[in-house]
């Protein structure tokens, strides 16, 4: 997952971070011995330049390229989107949103 923010002065997207998806072994509180088809991250905190902290949660199924992205500010969900990647190596979906403190953020999942 690639997170970027819109820098107001330059009008350009600047990189916040890259987060590598890892195999998920415990999904919906059910222990899985193996889950090679499910990748994700579980609420990774990301600090924005203005001090805001977003928590990012992603689940991705390699079987059907289904993806779910959820981004929270505190306990409040700012955005949740689900869908399917066109190809394993594409950079979609790409979600652009504005935080409550006025920072534009772009989130995309790519190889």
TAGI-V555454 format. One record per backbone hydrogen bond with DSSP energy under -1.0 kcal/mol. NH is the residue of the N-H (numbers start at 1). CO is the residue of the C=O. If there is no record, write none. Layout:
((NH,CO) (NH,CO))
This chain:
((2,108) (3,17) (4,106) (5,14) (6,104) (7,12) (11,7) (14,5) (16,3) (17,3) (19,1) (22,40) (24,38) (27,30) (30,27) (32,25) (38,35) (39,60) (40,22) (41,58) (44,56) (46,54) (48,52) (51,48) (54,46) (55,72) (56,44) (57,70) (58,41) (59,68) (60,39) (61,66) (62,37) (65,61) (67,83) (68,59) (69,81) (70,57) (71,79) (72,55) (73,76) (76,73) (78,71) (79,71) (81,69) (83,67) (85,65) (90,87) (95,107) (97,105) (99,103) (102,99) (105,97) (106,4) (107,95) (108,2))
